[in-house]
Amino acid sequence: MPPHLSNSRFAAARILQSYTEHGVMPERHLRELVQDRAFITEMVLGVVRHQLSLDWWLGQLMPRGVPTGRVRPVLWVGLYQIMLMDAVEPYAAVYETVQAAKVIGTPRHAPLVNAVLRRALRERQPLLDALHQQPPTVRFSHPPELFDRWKTAFGEADTLRLCVWNNTRPHVYLRVRPQWSPDDTLHQLQRCGVPAALCTARPEFITLQDNVRVEKVPGFAVGQFMVHDPATMRAVDLLDPQPGEAIADVCAAPGGKAIAIADRLQGRGLWVGDINLIRSKRLQANLRRCGYAAIPVHAFNAVAEPLPQEFDGILLDAPCSNTGVIRRRPDARYRLNADHLAQLNNLQLQMLDNVAHAVRPGGRLVYSTCSLEAEENEDLIRRWLPQHPDFQLEATATCFPPHDHIDGAYTARLRRRAG
């Protein structure tokens, strides 16, 4: 293989090229990386996180116009290293990115990339200072429509805090399962050189303090912990599964909440399904790793397919805009608009309608999202309830990242009236 084809900058630019062509993050490509995974992931997610700022800088560096097409992701990768990655050697950032341009673009692109990046090196501090004088939508790389929507909903101060939060690198959280002690698990990790601390948000969680490949963390293979954010446990708490109950998790992949439910049910009475076959494979792998290989994963369309029986409780973790987890899914900030929200609302309401039929009288239906948008959360529940008078809203829980310091989320528990 020619040296430039194993170039980390080349790999990052190719992933970003796929992102620009298809509009969604190719997360599978990041998970499948073997070499330089942490470095490539940092470049890819960092570019998406700061895309509007990078485009503004490119506009200053290229007054005749920023090129589109295949060379743009290469420029993003090089500029991100120079402007926002202090640990990268400037020579390596320029040279390796120019080598990537020779493969991804055309012969004329390499001198262009070289010239732009060398100018960025010379003018780095003035460019950084100039960015700080720009509107917050450019400074924090959040589209104006999203920023204005949040400013109306949360006020300007909290919106600015939310934008800052979204641009920080997310922590990795481990939920220590009930069979193990969080304190003992923490000491085990520390003895093995894994930097970690107990999570202040919830006592059963541990925060990894460095970019560690989770599969290599001691205890992973035996199911000692599951990887998910503490915010996801609000839905499990409101569902409150009890041993002996029949519970369904209908959008269960990749399995953080499903395994937390199984732990509370002592492994019995849980039905899990998901429509996404790739994510379902990860769910099945997590169930096996955690000792629940006997729980089958059903290919289930929560919009149209009937559930096979009545349940005491159903968890519907609905597809949503992901605006509560932009720190983890930075591309979500660029997708939100009125049409997208309307499509999501239609899907969410159809799912609620469908699975509600399988809640036994007296049972509960827990609806959750990782969205901050009222249209997907409290407003949607207010729209749905009048059409379903046999249900009543019993409790809600919300997480707002700047206040709670964990992912954003909304959860509602709907109780079906007995009789």
N, C-alpha and C positions, 0 to 999 in steps of 0.2 A: 504493500500500500504506500503511495507517495506520502511524504511527511505532512504535506498540507492537508491531507484527508483525515489525519488524526488530530488536527489542530482543534483545541477546545473552542476557540472563537468561531471556527467554521461550524462546529456542532451547534453552538448557540445560535448562530445566524440562520442555520437551516431550520431549526425549530421555530425561530421567530418568523421566518419566511412562511412556514406552514400556518402560523398564527395569523399573519396578515392576509393570507389567501382565504382562510376558512372562518376567521372571526372568533374562534374559540381556542383556548389553550390546549395544546396536545399533551395533556398530563401523562398519557401513557408513555410518550417518548422520554419524558423526564424520569419516570419510574424505571424505565428499562436501561438507563445509562449505567455503564460499568466503570469506565475511566473518567476521572475528574468530575464525578457527579455533583459534588457540592459546589464547585466553581462554576460549572455550566448552569446549574439551577439558579445560582445567585445572579448570573448575568441575564438569563432569560427572564426570571421574575422581576429583577431589578429594572430591566428595560421596560417591561409592561407597566410596572408600578410608576415609572417616571416618564412615560412616553410623551406626554404633552410638553414637559419641560425639555426633554431631549429634542423634540421638534422645534421648540422655540430657540434653543441654542443653535441648532443646525441653520435656522433662518438667519441668525446673526453671522454665522460663519460662511454662509452661502447666499449672499444677497441676490444672486441671479435666479435663485429658486432651488429648492431641495428636490433631488431626484426621487422618483417613485420606483416601484418595481423591486428587483432582486437586490440592488445595492443598498437600499435604505436600511434593511435589518443589519447589514454589515456596519454601516455608519453608526447605527444605534449602539451596537455592541462595543465598538471602539470608543465612542464618546462616553458611554456609561462607565467604562473602565477609567478613563482619564478624569472625568468630573466627579465621580461618586464612589470609586473604589480606591481608597488610600493605600491598600496593601499591594497593589499591582505596580510592577516596575513600568515606568512610562515607555521605555524602549520596547519591552515585550508587548505592551498593549498596542503600540503602533505596528511593529513588525509583523506580529502574528495575525493581526486583523487585516493588514494589507495582503498577507498570504491567503487568507480566507476570501478576500475580494477577488483574487485571481481565479478562484474556482467557481464562486457563486455568480459573479458578474461576467463582464467581458474584459478583454485586455485593457481597454481604456479606463475601466473603473479603478484599477489599482493605484495609478498616480493621483486620481481624484481623492480617493480615501486617504492616501498618504498625506496629501496637502492639507485636507480638512483636519485630520487628527493632529498634525504637527502645529497647525495654527491654534487648535484648541489647547495644546500643551503650553504654547507661548502666552495665551490670553486667559488661562484657566481662572485666575482670581478675579479679574474684571468681569468675566462671564458669570461667575458665581455671585458676585455682588449685584450685577444687573438683574439676575433672576429674582433676587430678594425684593426688588422694587416692582415686580410684576403683580397683576391681580392674583388672588389665591387660586383661581382655577388653573392658571399656568404654573404658579409656584409649587402647588401641591398636586398638580396633574390630575384634576378631577373635572370632568366636563361641566360647562356652565349650567346645563339643565339639571344635572344632579345636585350641584352645589346650591343652586337657588331653591330647589325642592327641599333640601335639608335645612336651609336657612329659614324657610317658612315654617317647617315642622319643629325644629329644635332650637332655633335662634342662632345668631352668627357665632357666638363664642363656642358653643358646643359643636357646631359644624366645623369650625377650624380645628378643634381638638380631635374630632372624628377623622378629618383628613390627615392630620399628623399621625394618628394611630394607624390608619390604613397604610401608611407608607413605611411603617416599621416592620422589621422581619418578625414573623410569627414564632412564638414559642412552640415547642413540641411538648405535649402533656401526656403522661402515662397514668391511666386509672388503674391503680393496684387493686386486683380482684380480692373478694372477701377472704379467700383461703390464705392470703398473705398479709403481712403487716406493712403499712407504708414506711414506718421507721426502719424496719429490718431491710426492706427493699432498697431504701435510700442508702443505708450503710453498705449493702451489697454492691450497689452501683459505684459508690465512692471508693470502695476497696479495689474495684476493677479499673479505676481511673476514669470513670464516666462522670463529668461534672453535672451535678443535679442538686435540686433543693425541693423541700416540701412546698406544695402549692398553697398560697394563702387563700385562694378562692374556695377550695374544697379540700377537706383533710385526706381524702382517699387518692388525691392526685399528686404526682411528682412532676416538676418542671425540669426538662433537660436544658442545660445552660450553654450548650455548644451545638454545633452542627454535627450531630452524631447520626450515623445510619442506624435506624431503629432495629433493623433485623440483626444487628451485631450486638445489641445491648443484652447483657446477661438477664435471663429470665424470659426473653421473648419466645423462644422455641417451645417452652413448656406452658405458655399462656398465663404467665404471672401478671401480665398487664395488657390492657388495650390502649391503643393510641386514639384519643379524641379530646376535644376541648371540653373543659368543665361546663360550658354553657349547655351542652347537649344533655346534661343530666337533669335539667329542669323538666324536660318532657317525661323522663322516666319517673321523676318524683311525683308529677301530677298524675301520671298513669297509676302509680302505686300498685304494681302487680304483687299479688299475694300467693303463696304456695297453695296449690289446689285449683287455681283459677285457669281458665282458658283465655289466652292472650294472643293477639295477632299484631305483628309489625309488618305493614303491607308495602312499605318502601324501605326495606331494611338494609340494603347494601350501603357501605361496606361492612357494617355490623357493630359499630360502637354501642349504640343504644340497644340493639337486639341482644348482645351478650350481657349487657347490664341487666336487661329484663330476665334473661335466662338465669343469671346468678341469683336474682331475687325469687325466681320460681323453682330454684334448686334443680334446674334442667328439665322440668316436666311442664307440659301444657302450652308450649310456645309454638306458634305457627308463623313462619317467616316467608316473605315473598318479595320479588322485585322484578321489574320489567327489563332492566339493563343486564344483559347476559355477561358482559365483561366484569362489571362491578359485582354481579352475583357470584362469580368465581372467587373473587376476593372475600366475599362474605362466607362462602363455604370453607375457604382456607382458614379464615379466622375462627369459625365454629369448630373445625377440627383441632386447631392449635389450642383452643380453650377447653377441650374435652367434650364438645357437643356435636361430635360427628354424626350422631344418630338423628339430629334435627335436620330434616331435608329443607332445601331451598327451592321454593316454587317459582316458576316463571309466571308472574302475575301482573296483569294489567289492571291497576286500581281504578281506571276510568270506566271500564266496561265489564270486567269479569266478576261474577258473583263469588263471594267467599264461600267455602264449603260447609260452614256451620255458623251458629251464633257464638259470640264471644263475650266474656265478662268485660273485657277491655280491648280496644283497638287503638294502636298508634298509627297516625297518618303524618309522617314527616314529608310534607308536600314539596314537590319541585317549586323553586321560587327564584327571585332575582339575585339572591346571594349577597345583598348589600350589607348584611351583618358580618360577612366573612371576606370582605374585600382584601383584608390583610393577607389572607390565604389564597384568594382567587382574584388577583389584581385586575384581570380582564373584565370582571363583572361591572366595573364602574363605567365602561364604555358601551354597555349594551342596554342600559335602562332607558326606556322611553315609553310614551303612552301606549303605543301599539303593543310593545313587548309586555307591558303590565296587563293589558286587556287579555292577551293570549294566556298569560299565566293565570289570571283570575278565572277564566273560563275552565281551564284545566283543574284548578284547585276546587272549584265548586262542583265539577263533575265527580271528582274523586270523593269529596265529602258526601255527595248524594249517594254514590254507589256503596261505599263501605258502611254508611250509617244503617243500612238494612240489616247488617249482621251483628249489630249491638243488641244484646238481650235486654229486655225490660229491666231497668235498674242498673244497667251497665253504663260504661263511660267510653266516650270517643275523645281521644286527645289529638288535637290538631297542632302541628308545630311547623315553623319555618325558621330559616336563618336569614330572614329579611328584616329590615328596619322600616319598611313601607307600610303605612296604615292600610292601603288598599289590599294588601295581601294578608293583613293581620286582623286588627280589631274591626275595621270597616267590613271586611269580608265576612266575619262571623256575624256581625249585625245584619248583613244582607241575607245570610243563610238561615238564621234562626226562625224568622217569621214563616218561612216555607216548611219548617219542620217543628210544629208545635209540640211534638212529643219529646223534644230535647230542650234543655235549659243550660245556660252558661253557668258553670259552678265556680270556676277559678281560672285565673290567668297568671302568667309569669313572663317577664320581659328581661332582656339583658341589653344594655346600651354600652358599647365598648369603652368610651371615655370615662364612664362612671364605674362600671363593674370590672374593667380591666381583663375581660375575657371576650370571646366572640359575641356578636349580636344575635339575638334570638327572640322569638315570640312563641308562647305556648298557651293553648286554651283547653280546658277540660269541659266537655259537654256531657251532661248526664241525661240518659234516656229515662223518662218517667216510668216508674213501675206501674204495670197494669195498663 
